[in-house]
Amino acid sequence: APKAPGLSTPLFDGFSPDELVAVMRGLELVSFETGDVIVAEGAPGDSMFILTSGRVKAWVKTPKGKALKVQEFNEGDFFGEISVLTGKPRTATLTAAEPCDCLELNRASLDEITQTHPNVREVLKKFQKERALSTVQAIMADKN
C-alpha cells in the first residue's frame, strides 16, 4: 500500500494525531512539470504546499532586481505558509526543478481546521518565523 504522503515532513511532527487527520483531509494532490511556476513572488497566496516528490527552488528578487536562489525544497518540505497565515502576497517565486507532486492546503481548509484545532496555526507560525529569518540572511549575505 502506498504510504500516506508527507508523513516525514517536519511540519507534521508538531501535530497531534487528530490535528494531523484534520490537516490530511484538507489536502489536495497537485502535480507540476519541470520549470513550472508554483507560486509567483508578489502574487496573492491562498494556499500552502507540502512537497511529496521532486525538488522546488525558491527565488527572491534582490533590491537590484536580480533573481537570487534562497532555498531549495525536497521531499517532505513545505512552503507557501507565509501568505496563508498573513494574507500578504507571496514572498518568493517557487519553480519546479524537476517533476513534482505536492499536497495543497488552501486557506479555506486551513481556517476550517484551525477553528477546531487552533494549535495547527501555531505550529505553522513557528516555522514561518524561522523561514523568514533564513530568507533575510540569504539576502544580507548576497549584499556582501
Protein Blocks (a to p, Z undefined) as FASTA:
>chain_A
ZZdehklpmklmmpcfklmmmmmmmpccddddehiafbdghiacfbdcddfbdcdddddd
dfkopacdfbdcdehiaehklmmmnopacfbdcddfbdcddddddfklmmmmmmmmmmlm
mmmmmmmmmmmmmmmmmmmmmmZZ
